[in-house]
Amino acid sequence: MSKVFDFLTGGVVGSVERLASEFIETRMEDAQAMALFVKTLDPNGKMRRDLARFASRAYGFYLVSTVILIFMHAFASPEMAVQSNQAIEAMSKLFTPITVSWGAIVTASFGVNVSNNMTNKA
């Protein structure tokens, strides 16, 4: 009788406990594995910072080029005005995609940085 009692009380309760523990640990292990995967790809955030730095420099180059083009158009001779006007139209069409791309890259970089800082403080 004691073996049946042990089986029903200890065995069933222990099985449910182990299943619940395994489910919880599996979710935690998945989260830890994902964090480890991200850390492996970019251990100290250098890649993310380099990408944001390059995107900022490229965006700055685009803005400086556009300003120079605007000044060239404003002070250009009449025969160059048509060509510079075409160039300004092309640069204007690129403004939104370039700005959105730059904003997404920099925002993602700062978002990951803030997330990492919040988890390190907790």
Biopython code that builds the backbone (N, CA, C, O; Angstrom):
import numpy as np
from Bio.PDB.StructureBuilder import StructureBuilder

atoms = [
    (1, "MET", "N", (0.811, -1.189, 0.000)),
    (1, "MET", "CA", (0.000, 0.000, 0.000)),
    (1, "MET", "C", (0.854, 1.251, 0.000)),
    (1, "MET", "O", (0.511, 2.249, -0.634)),
    (2, "SER", "N", (1.973, 1.194, 0.718)),
    (2, "SER", "CA", (2.816, 2.381, 0.777)),
    (2, "SER", "C", (3.433, 2.699, -0.583)),
    (2, "SER", "O", (3.666, 3.868, -0.889)),
    (3, "LYS", "N", (3.702, 1.686, -1.402)),
    (3, "LYS", "CA", (4.257, 1.941, -2.734)),
    (3, "LYS", "C", (3.228, 2.619, -3.622)),
    (3, "LYS", "O", (3.566, 3.519, -4.391)),
    (4, "VAL", "N", (1.980, 2.197, -3.522)),
    (4, "VAL", "CA", (0.911, 2.828, -4.304)),
    (4, "VAL", "C", (0.714, 4.259, -3.831)),
    (4, "VAL", "O", (0.548, 5.167, -4.645)),
    (5, "PHE", "N", (0.732, 4.463, -2.524)),
    (5, "PHE", "CA", (0.588, 5.809, -1.960)),
    (5, "PHE", "C", (1.734, 6.713, -2.397)),
    (5, "PHE", "O", (1.518, 7.863, -2.779)),
    (6, "ASP", "N", (2.951, 6.185, -2.339)),
    (6, "ASP", "CA", (4.121, 6.968, -2.790)),
    (6, "ASP", "C", (4.022, 7.302, -4.270)),
    (6, "ASP", "O", (4.363, 8.408, -4.691)),
    (7, "PHE", "N", (3.553, 6.336, -5.056)),
    (7, "PHE", "CA", (3.441, 6.569, -6.493)),
    (7, "PHE", "C", (2.427, 7.667, -6.797)),
    (7, "PHE", "O", (2.690, 8.551, -7.612)),
    (8, "LEU", "N", (1.259, 7.610, -6.136)),
    (8, "LEU", "CA", (0.212, 8.591, -6.420)),
    (8, "LEU", "C", (0.550, 9.972, -5.868)),
    (8, "LEU", "O", (0.265, 10.979, -6.516)),
    (9, "THR", "N", (1.137, 10.035, -4.711)),
    (9, "THR", "CA", (1.431, 11.347, -4.132)),
    (9, "THR", "C", (2.757, 11.895, -4.645)),
    (9, "THR", "O", (2.792, 12.975, -5.236)),
    (10, "GLY", "N", (3.807, 11.189, -4.433)),
    (10, "GLY", "CA", (5.131, 11.668, -4.824)),
    (10, "GLY", "C", (5.348, 11.631, -6.318)),
    (10, "GLY", "O", (5.918, 12.558, -6.894)),
    (11, "GLY", "N", (4.895, 10.560, -6.947)),
    (11, "GLY", "CA", (5.126, 10.396, -8.378)),
    (11, "GLY", "C", (4.350, 11.381, -9.217)),
    (11, "GLY", "O", (4.915, 12.024, -10.102)),
    (12, "VAL", "N", (3.064, 11.510, -8.955)),
    (12, "VAL", "CA", (2.221, 12.406, -9.751)),
    (12, "VAL", "C", (2.592, 13.856, -9.479)),
    (12, "VAL", "O", (2.759, 14.645, -10.410)),
    (13, "VAL", "N", (2.720, 14.202, -8.218)),
    (13, "VAL", "CA", (3.068, 15.578, -7.868)),
    (13, "VAL", "C", (4.461, 15.915, -8.396)),
    (13, "VAL", "O", (4.689, 17.004, -8.923)),
    (14, "GLY", "N", (5.374, 14.984, -8.250)),
    (14, "GLY", "CA", (6.727, 15.213, -8.745)),
    (14, "GLY", "C", (6.754, 15.367, -10.261)),
    (14, "GLY", "O", (7.503, 16.193, -10.784)),
    (15, "SER", "N", (5.941, 14.577, -10.975)),
    (15, "SER", "CA", (5.892, 14.683, -12.439)),
    (15, "SER", "C", (5.349, 16.034, -12.871)),
    (15, "SER", "O", (5.900, 16.675, -13.765)),
    (16, "VAL", "N", (4.273, 16.464, -12.239)),
    (16, "VAL", "CA", (3.700, 17.767, -12.576)),
    (16, "VAL", "C", (4.692, 18.877, -12.252)),
    (16, "VAL", "O", (4.843, 19.832, -13.014)),
    (17, "GLU", "N", (5.353, 18.744, -11.133)),
    (17, "GLU", "CA", (6.340, 19.742, -10.740)),
    (17, "GLU", "C", (7.496, 19.795, -11.739)),
    (17, "GLU", "O", (7.950, 20.873, -12.123)),
    (18, "ARG", "N", (7.965, 18.612, -12.153)),
    (18, "ARG", "CA", (9.063, 18.579, -13.125)),
    (18, "ARG", "C", (8.630, 19.146, -14.476)),
    (18, "ARG", "O", (9.404, 19.848, -15.128)),
    (19, "LEU", "N", (7.401, 18.849, -14.901)),
    (19, "LEU", "CA", (6.903, 19.394, -16.170)),
    (19, "LEU", "C", (6.798, 20.919, -16.110)),
    (19, "LEU", "O", (7.206, 21.615, -17.040)),
    (20, "ALA", "N", (6.255, 21.420, -15.023)),
    (20, "ALA", "CA", (6.135, 22.876, -14.877)),
    (20, "ALA", "C", (7.505, 23.527, -14.815)),
    (20, "ALA", "O", (7.737, 24.568, -15.430)),
    (21, "SER", "N", (8.401, 22.915, -14.078)),
    (21, "SER", "CA", (9.756, 23.450, -13.970)),
    (21, "SER", "C", (10.455, 23.431, -15.324)),
    (21, "SER", "O", (11.163, 24.376, -15.674)),
    (22, "GLU", "N", (10.257, 22.360, -16.081)),
    (22, "GLU", "CA", (10.870, 22.243, -17.410)),
    (22, "GLU", "C", (10.314, 23.319, -18.348)),
    (22, "GLU", "O", (11.066, 23.920, -19.115)),
    (23, "PHE", "N", (9.010, 23.561, -18.288)),
    (23, "PHE", "CA", (8.391, 24.586, -19.132)),
    (23, "PHE", "C", (8.956, 25.963, -18.795)),
    (23, "PHE", "O", (9.303, 26.730, -19.693)),
    (24, "ILE", "N", (9.046, 26.275, -17.511)),
    (24, "ILE", "CA", (9.580, 27.572, -17.098)),
    (24, "ILE", "C", (11.045, 27.699, -17.475)),
    (24, "ILE", "O", (11.465, 28.725, -18.010)),
    (25, "GLU", "N", (11.814, 26.675, -17.203)),
    (25, "GLU", "CA", (13.242, 26.719, -17.524)),
    (25, "GLU", "C", (13.473, 26.792, -19.026)),
    (25, "GLU", "O", (14.419, 27.442, -19.471)),
    (26, "THR", "N", (12.624, 26.135, -19.815)),
    (26, "THR", "CA", (12.781, 26.164, -21.264)),
    (26, "THR", "C", (12.582, 27.584, -21.786)),
    (26, "THR", "O", (13.347, 28.045, -22.633)),
    (27, "ARG", "N", (11.579, 28.266, -21.296)),
    (27, "ARG", "CA", (11.350, 29.652, -21.726)),
    (27, "ARG", "C", (12.508, 30.539, -21.295)),
    (27, "ARG", "O", (12.958, 31.393, -22.058)),
    (28, "MET", "N", (12.990, 30.337, -20.075)),
    (28, "MET", "CA", (14.132, 31.126, -19.604)),
    (28, "MET", "C", (15.377, 30.790, -20.422)),
    (28, "MET", "O", (16.156, 31.676, -20.774)),
    (29, "GLU", "N", (15.559, 29.498, -20.720)),
    (29, "GLU", "CA", (16.716, 29.097, -21.508)),
    (29, "GLU", "C", (16.651, 29.680, -22.915)),
    (29, "GLU", "O", (17.674, 30.071, -23.478)),
    (30, "ASP", "N", (15.430, 29.738, -23.490)),
    (30, "ASP", "CA", (15.278, 30.348, -24.817)),
    (30, "ASP", "C", (15.677, 31.817, -24.780)),
    (30, "ASP", "O", (16.384, 32.300, -25.665)),
    (31, "ALA", "N", (15.221, 32.520, -23.752)),
    (31, "ALA", "CA", (15.571, 33.939, -23.626)),
    (31, "ALA", "C", (17.068, 34.109, -23.408)),
    (31, "ALA", "O", (17.688, 35.003, -23.983)),
    (32, "GLN", "N", (17.645, 33.247, -22.576)),
    (32, "GLN", "CA", (19.087, 33.327, -22.335)),
    (32, "GLN", "C", (19.871, 32.976, -23.591)),
    (32, "GLN", "O", (20.898, 33.592, -23.874)),
    (33, "ALA", "N", (19.398, 31.993, -24.343)),
    (33, "ALA", "CA", (20.081, 31.626, -25.589)),
    (33, "ALA", "C", (20.019, 32.765, -26.593)),
    (33, "ALA", "O", (20.998, 33.030, -27.290)),
    (34, "MET", "N", (18.875, 33.447, -26.676)),
    (34, "MET", "CA", (18.756, 34.580, -27.596)),
    (34, "MET", "C", (19.675, 35.715, -27.160)),
    (34, "MET", "O", (20.324, 36.337, -28.001)),
    (35, "ALA", "N", (19.742, 35.991, -25.879)),
    (35, "ALA", "CA", (20.641, 37.032, -25.385)),
    (35, "ALA", "C", (22.088, 36.654, -25.661)),
    (35, "ALA", "O", (22.892, 37.505, -26.042)),
    (36, "LEU", "N", (22.421, 35.395, -25.473)),
    (36, "LEU", "CA", (23.776, 34.931, -25.758)),
    (36, "LEU", "C", (24.085, 35.028, -27.248)),
    (36, "LEU", "O", (25.200, 35.380, -27.633)),
    (37, "PHE", "N", (23.100, 34.718, -28.082)),
    (37, "PHE", "CA", (23.271, 34.827, -29.536)),
    (37, "PHE", "C", (23.552, 36.268, -29.933)),
    (37, "PHE", "O", (24.450, 36.524, -30.736)),
    (38, "VAL", "N", (22.798, 37.213, -29.380)),
    (38, "VAL", "CA", (23.024, 38.630, -29.678)),
    (38, "VAL", "C", (24.388, 39.063, -29.168)),
    (38, "VAL", "O", (25.108, 39.784, -29.858)),
    (39, "LYS", "N", (24.749, 38.630, -27.963)),
    (39, "LYS", "CA", (26.066, 38.965, -27.414)),
    (39, "LYS", "C", (27.188, 38.374, -28.260)),
    (39, "LYS", "O", (28.245, 38.987, -28.410)),
    (40, "THR", "N", (26.961, 37.192, -28.809)),
    (40, "THR", "CA", (27.979, 36.564, -29.651)),
    (40, "THR", "C", (28.167, 37.344, -30.936)),
    (40, "THR", "O", (29.291, 37.528, -31.404)),
    (41, "LEU", "N", (27.058, 37.805, -31.509)),
    (41, "LEU", "CA", (27.153, 38.581, -32.739)),
    (41, "LEU", "C", (27.798, 39.939, -32.510)),
    (41, "LEU", "O", (28.595, 40.404, -33.325)),
    (42, "ASP", "N", (27.456, 40.557, -31.417)),
    (42, "ASP", "CA", (27.938, 41.915, -31.136)),
    (42, "ASP", "C", (28.260, 42.016, -29.650)),
    (42, "ASP", "O", (27.461, 42.553, -28.883)),
    (43, "PRO", "N", (29.428, 41.502, -29.228)),
    (43, "PRO", "CA", (29.697, 41.335, -27.792)),
    (43, "PRO", "C", (29.626, 42.616, -26.975)),
    (43, "PRO", "O", (29.090, 42.594, -25.867)),
    (44, "ASN", "N", (30.133, 43.703, -27.466)),
    (44, "ASN", "CA", (30.108, 44.926, -26.659)),
    (44, "ASN", "C", (29.418, 46.079, -27.378)),
    (44, "ASN", "O", (29.588, 47.237, -26.997)),
    (45, "GLY", "N", (28.649, 45.773, -28.405)),
    (45, "GLY", "CA", (27.919, 46.811, -29.119)),
    (45, "GLY", "C", (28.758, 47.560, -30.137)),
    (45, "GLY", "O", (28.298, 48.561, -30.686)),
    (46, "LYS", "N", (29.972, 47.108, -30.405)),
    (46, "LYS", "CA", (30.855, 47.809, -31.332)),
    (46, "LYS", "C", (30.275, 47.828, -32.738)),
    (46, "LYS", "O", (30.302, 48.860, -33.408)),
    (47, "MET", "N", (29.754, 46.703, -33.186)),
    (47, "MET", "CA", (29.188, 46.645, -34.529)),
    (47, "MET", "C", (28.011, 47.612, -34.652)),
    (47, "MET", "O", (27.876, 48.306, -35.660)),
    (48, "ARG", "N", (27.175, 47.655, -33.641)),
    (48, "ARG", "CA", (26.012, 48.546, -33.651)),
    (48, "ARG", "C", (26.456, 50.006, -33.658)),
    (48, "ARG", "O", (25.905, 50.822, -34.396)),
    (49, "ARG", "N", (27.453, 50.334, -32.835)),
    (49, "ARG", "CA", (27.952, 51.715, -32.808)),
    (49, "ARG", "C", (28.622, 52.088, -34.121)),
    (49, "ARG", "O", (28.459, 53.208, -34.607)),
    (50, "ASP", "N", (29.376, 51.154, -34.700)),
    (50, "ASP", "CA", (30.028, 51.429, -35.982)),
    (50, "ASP", "C", (29.000, 51.648, -37.086)),
    (50, "ASP", "O", (29.169, 52.530, -37.928)),
    (51, "LEU", "N", (27.951, 50.861, -37.085)),
    (51, "LEU", "CA", (26.901, 51.017, -38.082)),
    (51, "LEU", "C", (26.199, 52.367, -37.924)),
    (51, "LEU", "O", (25.951, 53.058, -38.912)),
    (52, "ALA", "N", (25.882, 52.738, -36.692)),
    (52, "ALA", "CA", (25.230, 54.035, -36.454)),
    (52, "ALA", "C", (26.172, 55.185, -36.825)),
    (52, "ALA", "O", (25.726, 56.190, -37.378)),
    (53, "ARG", "N", (27.455, 55.049, -36.529)),
    (53, "ARG", "CA", (28.428, 56.093, -36.882)),
    (53, "ARG", "C", (28.530, 56.235, -38.402)),
    (53, "ARG", "O", (28.535, 57.352, -38.920)),
    (54, "PHE", "N", (28.611, 55.105, -39.123)),
    (54, "PHE", "CA", (28.697, 55.160, -40.580)),
    (54, "PHE", "C", (27.430, 55.767, -41.171)),
    (54, "PHE", "O", (27.507, 56.591, -42.082)),
    (55, "ALA", "N", (26.267, 55.369, -40.664)),
    (55, "ALA", "CA", (25.007, 55.912, -41.167)),
    (55, "ALA", "C", (24.928, 57.415, -40.921)),
    (55, "ALA", "O", (24.434, 58.155, -41.772)),
    (56, "SER", "N", (25.407, 57.867, -39.775)),
    (56, "SER", "CA", (25.385, 59.300, -39.474)),
    (56, "SER", "C", (26.337, 60.067, -40.386)),
    (56, "SER", "O", (26.007, 61.158, -40.850)),
    (57, "ARG", "N", (27.508, 59.508, -40.645)),
    (57, "ARG", "CA", (28.453, 60.178, -41.554)),
    (57, "ARG", "C", (27.906, 60.216, -42.975)),
    (57, "ARG", "O", (28.028, 61.233, -43.657)),
    (58, "ALA", "N", (27.306, 59.119, -43.428)),
    (58, "ALA", "CA", (26.736, 59.087, -44.775)),
    (58, "ALA", "C", (25.578, 60.079, -44.888)),
    (58, "ALA", "O", (25.436, 60.750, -45.910)),
    (59, "TYR", "N", (24.759, 60.175, -43.854)),
    (59, "TYR", "CA", (23.648, 61.121, -43.871)),
    (59, "TYR", "C", (24.181, 62.560, -43.858)),
    (59, "TYR", "O", (23.649, 63.428, -44.550)),
    (60, "GLY", "N", (25.218, 62.801, -43.077)),
    (60, "GLY", "CA", (25.838, 64.131, -43.075)),
    (60, "GLY", "C", (26.410, 64.478, -44.436)),
    (60, "GLY", "O", (26.273, 65.616, -44.887)),
    (61, "PHE", "N", (27.050, 63.519, -45.104)),
    (61, "PHE", "CA", (27.570, 63.748, -46.451)),
    (61, "PHE", "C", (26.438, 64.098, -47.410)),
    (61, "PHE", "O", (26.578, 64.998, -48.237)),
    (62, "TYR", "N", (25.315, 63.386, -47.300)),
    (62, "TYR", "CA", (24.154, 63.676, -48.138)),
    (62, "TYR", "C", (23.659, 65.100, -47.896)),
    (62, "TYR", "O", (23.374, 65.827, -48.848)),
    (63, "LEU", "N", (23.556, 65.501, -46.632)),
    (63, "LEU", "CA", (23.065, 66.850, -46.329)),
    (63, "LEU", "C", (24.021, 67.929, -46.819)),
    (63, "LEU", "O", (23.584, 68.933, -47.381)),
    (64, "VAL", "N", (25.316, 67.735, -46.613)),
    (64, "VAL", "CA", (26.310, 68.717, -47.085)),
    (64, "VAL", "C", (26.282, 68.795, -48.607)),
    (64, "VAL", "O", (26.343, 69.889, -49.169)),
    (65, "SER", "N", (26.192, 67.658, -49.274)),
    (65, "SER", "CA", (26.129, 67.650, -50.739)),
    (65, "SER", "C", (24.895, 68.390, -51.239)),
    (65, "SER", "O", (24.953, 69.115, -52.233)),
    (66, "THR", "N", (23.783, 68.202, -50.545)),
    (66, "THR", "CA", (22.553, 68.881, -50.942)),
    (66, "THR", "C", (22.673, 70.386, -50.755)),
    (66, "THR", "O", (22.230, 71.149, -51.614)),
    (67, "VAL", "N", (23.260, 70.823, -49.656)),
    (67, "VAL", "CA", (23.436, 72.261, -49.415)),
    (67, "VAL", "C", (24.373, 72.867, -50.460)),
    (67, "VAL", "O", (24.106, 73.954, -50.974)),
    (68, "ILE", "N", (25.457, 72.180, -50.775)),
    (68, "ILE", "CA", (26.379, 72.678, -51.812)),
    (68, "ILE", "C", (25.663, 72.766, -53.145)),
    (68, "ILE", "O", (25.848, 73.732, -53.884)),
    (69, "LEU", "N", (24.859, 71.785, -53.457)),
    (69, "LEU", "CA", (24.102, 71.787, -54.712)),
    (69, "LEU", "C", (23.110, 72.941, -54.750)),
    (69, "LEU", "O", (22.924, 73.564, -55.795)),
    (70, "ILE", "N", (22.480, 73.229, -53.630)),
    (70, "ILE", "CA", (21.534, 74.361, -53.574)),
    (70, "ILE", "C", (22.272, 75.674, -53.816)),
    (70, "ILE", "O", (21.788, 76.526, -54.560)),
    (71, "PHE", "N", (23.439, 75.847, -53.194)),
    (71, "PHE", "CA", (24.218, 77.074, -53.424)),
    (71, "PHE", "C", (24.693, 77.167, -54.868)),
    (71, "PHE", "O", (24.686, 78.245, -55.462)),
    (72, "MET", "N", (25.102, 76.039, -55.427)),
    (72, "MET", "CA", (25.521, 76.049, -56.827)),
    (72, "MET", "C", (24.366, 76.438, -57.736)),
    (72, "MET", "O", (24.560, 77.164, -58.711)),
    (73, "HIS", "N", (23.186, 75.968, -57.430)),
    (73, "HIS", "CA", (22.001, 76.312, -58.235)),
    (73, "HIS", "C", (21.646, 77.789, -58.073)),
    (73, "HIS", "O", (21.269, 78.452, -59.040)),
    (74, "ALA", "N", (21.767, 78.296, -56.855)),
    (74, "ALA", "CA", (21.394, 79.688, -56.604)),
    (74, "ALA", "C", (22.337, 80.664, -57.303)),
    (74, "ALA", "O", (21.897, 81.712, -57.776)),
    (75, "PHE", "N", (23.629, 80.334, -57.374)),
    (75, "PHE", "CA", (24.610, 81.259, -57.938)),
    (75, "PHE", "C", (25.147, 80.796, -59.284)),
    (75, "PHE", "O", (26.187, 81.279, -59.733)),
    (76, "ALA", "N", (24.453, 79.868, -59.933)),
    (76, "ALA", "CA", (24.952, 79.299, -61.190)),
    (76, "ALA", "C", (24.577, 80.168, -62.379)),
    (76, "ALA", "O", (23.666, 80.994, -62.321)),
    (77, "SER", "N", (25.302, 79.951, -63.439)),
    (77, "SER", "CA", (24.975, 80.621, -64.700)),
    (77, "SER", "C", (23.703, 80.001, -65.275)),
    (77, "SER", "O", (23.338, 78.889, -64.895)),
    (78, "PRO", "N", (23.027, 80.695, -66.178)),
    (78, "PRO", "CA", (21.743, 80.178, -66.705)),
    (78, "PRO", "C", (21.858, 78.809, -67.388)),
    (78, "PRO", "O", (20.933, 78.002, -67.305)),
    (79, "GLU", "N", (22.982, 78.540, -68.060)),
    (79, "GLU", "CA", (23.092, 77.238, -68.730)),
    (79, "GLU", "C", (23.274, 76.086, -67.737)),
    (79, "GLU", "O", (22.922, 74.948, -68.046)),
    (80, "MET", "N", (23.812, 76.364, -66.566)),
    (80, "MET", "CA", (23.964, 75.314, -65.540)),
    (80, "MET", "C", (22.708, 75.168, -64.682)),
    (80, "MET", "O", (22.548, 74.182, -63.963)),
    (81, "ALA", "N", (21.825, 76.156, -64.767)),
    (81, "ALA", "CA", (20.629, 76.128, -63.919)),
    (81, "ALA", "C", (19.740, 74.920, -64.215)),
    (81, "ALA", "O", (19.156, 74.340, -63.299)),
    (82, "VAL", "N", (19.637, 74.544, -65.474)),
    (82, "VAL", "CA", (18.787, 73.401, -65.838)),
    (82, "VAL", "C", (19.374, 72.105, -65.279)),
    (82, "VAL", "O", (18.644, 71.276, -64.736)),
    (83, "GLN", "N", (20.679, 71.931, -65.410)),
    (83, "GLN", "CA", (21.318, 70.718, -64.907)),
    (83, "GLN", "C", (21.266, 70.648, -63.387)),
    (83, "GLN", "O", (20.999, 69.591, -62.816)),
    (84, "SER", "N", (21.522, 71.781, -62.736)),
    (84, "SER", "CA", (21.479, 71.763, -61.275)),
    (84, "SER", "C", (20.052, 71.578, -60.763)),
    (84, "SER", "O", (19.847, 71.010, -59.690)),
    (85, "ASN", "N", (19.072, 72.051, -61.518)),
    (85, "ASN", "CA", (17.680, 71.856, -61.130)),
    (85, "ASN", "C", (17.320, 70.369, -61.191)),
    (85, "ASN", "O", (16.601, 69.872, -60.325)),
    (86, "GLN", "N", (17.812, 69.662, -62.202)),
    (86, "GLN", "CA", (17.575, 68.217, -62.289)),
    (86, "GLN", "C", (18.234, 67.482, -61.117)),
    (86, "GLN", "O", (17.661, 66.554, -60.545)),
    (87, "ALA", "N", (19.438, 67.914, -60.781)),
    (87, "ALA", "CA", (20.140, 67.290, -59.662)),
    (87, "ALA", "C", (19.412, 67.541, -58.345)),
    (87, "ALA", "O", (19.319, 66.646, -57.506)),
    (88, "ILE", "N", (18.895, 68.755, -58.161)),
    (88, "ILE", "CA", (18.157, 69.076, -56.934)),
    (88, "ILE", "C", (16.884, 68.244, -56.841)),
    (88, "ILE", "O", (16.524, 67.775, -55.761)),
    (89, "GLU", "N", (16.203, 68.059, -57.969)),
    (89, "GLU", "CA", (14.998, 67.224, -57.961)),
    (89, "GLU", "C", (15.335, 65.780, -57.573)),
    (89, "GLU", "O", (14.600, 65.147, -56.814)),
    (90, "ALA", "N", (16.445, 65.269, -58.098)),
    (90, "ALA", "CA", (16.861, 63.898, -57.754)),
    (90, "ALA", "C", (17.207, 63.794, -56.269)),
    (90, "ALA", "O", (16.825, 62.827, -55.610)),
    (91, "MET", "N", (17.924, 64.776, -55.743)),
    (91, "MET", "CA", (18.285, 64.756, -54.322)),
    (91, "MET", "C", (17.039, 64.906, -53.445)),
    (91, "MET", "O", (16.971, 64.320, -52.365)),
    (92, "SER", "N", (16.065, 65.678, -53.896)),
    (92, "SER", "CA", (14.830, 65.861, -53.130)),
    (92, "SER", "C", (14.037, 64.559, -53.047)),
    (92, "SER", "O", (13.439, 64.261, -52.013)),
    (93, "LYS", "N", (14.031, 63.786, -54.129)),
    (93, "LYS", "CA", (13.319, 62.508, -54.113)),
    (93, "LYS", "C", (13.979, 61.515, -53.154)),
    (93, "LYS", "O", (13.316, 60.627, -52.619)),
    (94, "LEU", "N", (15.270, 61.669, -52.944)),
    (94, "LEU", "CA", (15.987, 60.766, -52.045)),
    (94, "LEU", "C", (15.886, 61.172, -50.578)),
    (94, "LEU", "O", (16.243, 60.389, -49.698)),
    (95, "PHE", "N", (15.406, 62.383, -50.303)),
    (95, "PHE", "CA", (15.425, 62.876, -48.929)),
    (95, "PHE", "C", (14.657, 61.965, -47.971)),
    (95, "PHE", "O", (15.192, 61.576, -46.933)),
    (96, "THR", "N", (13.420, 61.625, -48.304)),
    (96, "THR", "CA", (12.601, 60.826, -47.397)),
    (96, "THR", "C", (13.177, 59.424, -47.168)),
    (96, "THR", "O", (13.299, 59.011, -46.015)),
    (97, "PRO", "N", (13.540, 58.671, -48.229)),
    (97, "PRO", "CA", (14.085, 57.333, -47.949)),
    (97, "PRO", "C", (15.397, 57.365, -47.162)),
    (97, "PRO", "O", (15.615, 56.530, -46.284)),
    (98, "ILE", "N", (16.257, 58.312, -47.472)),
    (98, "ILE", "CA", (17.534, 58.391, -46.766)),
    (98, "ILE", "C", (17.314, 58.785, -45.308)),
    (98, "ILE", "O", (17.934, 58.214, -44.411)),
    (99, "THR", "N", (16.448, 59.744, -45.069)),
    (99, "THR", "CA", (16.187, 60.199, -43.704)),
    (99, "THR", "C", (15.527, 59.099, -42.875)),
    (99, "THR", "O", (15.880, 58.900, -41.712)),
    (100, "VAL", "N", (14.574, 58.388, -43.467)),
    (100, "VAL", "CA", (13.903, 57.306, -42.740)),
    (100, "VAL", "C", (14.894, 56.179, -42.428)),
    (100, "VAL", "O", (14.882, 55.633, -41.325)),
    (101, "SER", "N", (15.746, 55.832, -43.389)),
    (101, "SER", "CA", (16.741, 54.783, -43.154)),
    (101, "SER", "C", (17.710, 55.175, -42.047)),
    (101, "SER", "O", (18.005, 54.379, -41.155)),
    (102, "TRP", "N", (18.196, 56.393, -42.112)),
    (102, "TRP", "CA", (19.125, 56.869, -41.085)),
    (102, "TRP", "C", (18.446, 56.874, -39.717)),
    (102, "TRP", "O", (19.025, 56.433, -38.724)),
    (103, "GLY", "N", (17.219, 57.375, -39.678)),
    (103, "GLY", "CA", (16.486, 57.408, -38.403)),
    (103, "GLY", "C", (16.252, 56.030, -37.834)),
    (103, "GLY", "O", (16.358, 55.837, -36.623)),
    (104, "ALA", "N", (15.931, 55.054, -38.687)),
    (104, "ALA", "CA", (15.688, 53.690, -38.216)),
    (104, "ALA", "C", (16.966, 53.071, -37.655)),
    (104, "ALA", "O", (16.929, 52.414, -36.614)),
    (105, "ILE", "N", (18.088, 53.272, -38.330)),
    (105, "ILE", "CA", (19.352, 52.691, -37.870)),
    (105, "ILE", "C", (19.765, 53.296, -36.537)),
    (105, "ILE", "O", (20.127, 52.573, -35.608)),
    (106, "VAL", "N", (19.713, 54.609, -36.442)),
    (106, "VAL", "CA", (20.153, 55.274, -35.209)),
    (106, "VAL", "C", (19.187, 54.991, -34.061)),
    (106, "VAL", "O", (19.616, 54.780, -32.927)),
    (107, "THR", "N", (17.890, 54.984, -34.350)),
    (107, "THR", "CA", (16.906, 54.690, -33.310)),
    (107, "THR", "C", (17.063, 53.265, -32.789)),
    (107, "THR", "O", (16.989, 53.027, -31.584)),
    (108, "ALA", "N", (17.278, 52.326, -33.693)),
    (108, "ALA", "CA", (17.482, 50.931, -33.257)),
    (108, "ALA", "C", (18.733, 50.807, -32.401)),
    (108, "ALA", "O", (18.743, 50.081, -31.407)),
    (109, "SER", "N", (19.776, 51.510, -32.784)),
    (109, "SER", "CA", (21.014, 51.449, -32.017)),
    (109, "SER", "C", (20.812, 52.004, -30.608)),
    (109, "SER", "O", (21.239, 51.392, -29.629)),
    (110, "PHE", "N", (20.165, 53.154, -30.510)),
    (110, "PHE", "CA", (19.920, 53.728, -29.190)),
    (110, "PHE", "C", (18.913, 52.894, -28.408)),
    (110, "PHE", "O", (19.020, 52.788, -27.186)),
    (111, "GLY", "N", (17.933, 52.297, -29.094)),
    (111, "GLY", "CA", (16.949, 51.461, -28.413)),
    (111, "GLY", "C", (17.589, 50.242, -27.776)),
    (111, "GLY", "O", (17.268, 49.893, -26.640)),
    (112, "VAL", "N", (18.492, 49.593, -28.498)),
    (112, "VAL", "CA", (19.199, 48.434, -27.943)),
    (112, "VAL", "C", (20.079, 48.873, -26.783)),
    (112, "VAL", "O", (20.178, 48.171, -25.777)),
    (113, "ASN", "N", (20.714, 50.024, -26.916)),
    (113, "ASN", "CA", (21.568, 50.537, -25.854)),
    (113, "ASN", "C", (20.749, 50.799, -24.593)),
    (113, "ASN", "O", (21.171, 50.425, -23.499)),
    (114, "VAL", "N", (19.600, 51.427, -24.728)),
    (114, "VAL", "CA", (18.741, 51.710, -23.569)),
    (114, "VAL", "C", (18.246, 50.399, -22.957)),
    (114, "VAL", "O", (18.225, 50.246, -21.736)),
    (115, "SER", "N", (17.848, 49.456, -23.814)),
    (115, "SER", "CA", (17.383, 48.162, -23.320)),
    (115, "SER", "C", (18.477, 47.440, -22.532)),
    (115, "SER", "O", (18.213, 46.879, -21.468)),
    (116, "ASN", "N", (19.690, 47.455, -23.051)),
    (116, "ASN", "CA", (20.798, 46.811, -22.350)),
    (116, "ASN", "C", (21.084, 47.495, -21.015)),
    (116, "ASN", "O", (21.368, 46.824, -20.023)),
    (117, "ASN", "N", (21.011, 48.808, -20.987)),
    (117, "ASN", "CA", (21.262, 49.527, -19.740)),
    (117, "ASN", "C", (20.176, 49.242, -18.703)),
    (117, "ASN", "O", (20.464, 49.128, -17.511)),
    (118, "MET", "N", (18.939, 49.131, -19.154)),
    (118, "MET", "CA", (17.836, 48.863, -18.220)),
    (118, "MET", "C", (17.952, 47.462, -17.631)),
    (118, "MET", "O", (17.682, 47.266, -16.446)),
    (119, "THR", "N", (18.353, 46.480, -18.450)),
    (119, "THR", "CA", (18.475, 45.112, -17.932)),
    (119, "THR", "C", (19.685, 44.971, -17.026)),
    (119, "THR", "O", (19.673, 44.154, -16.106)),
    (120, "ASN", "N", (20.731, 45.753, -17.269)),
    (120, "ASN", "CA", (21.905, 45.688, -16.405)),
    (120, "ASN", "C", (21.636, 46.320, -15.042)),
    (120, "ASN", "O", (22.230, 45.905, -14.047)),
    (121, "LYS", "N", (20.763, 47.306, -14.979)),
    (121, "LYS", "CA", (20.438, 47.964, -13.712)),
    (121, "LYS", "C", (19.461, 47.150, -12.891)),
    (121, "LYS", "O", (19.449, 47.242, -11.664)),
    (122, "ALA", "N", (18.645, 46.354, -13.556)),
    (122, "ALA", "CA", (17.616, 45.599, -12.838)),
    (122, "ALA", "C", (18.181, 44.414, -12.100)),
    (122, "ALA", "O", (17.436, 43.681, -11.448)),
]
sb = StructureBuilder()
sb.init_structure("model")
sb.init_model(0)
sb.init_chain("A")
sb.init_seg("    ")
for serial, (resi, resn, name, xyz) in enumerate(atoms, 1):
    if name == "N":
        sb.init_residue(resn, " ", resi, " ")
    sb.init_atom(name, np.array(xyz, "f"), 0.0, 1.0, " ", f" {name:<3s}", serial, name[0])
structure = sb.get_structure()
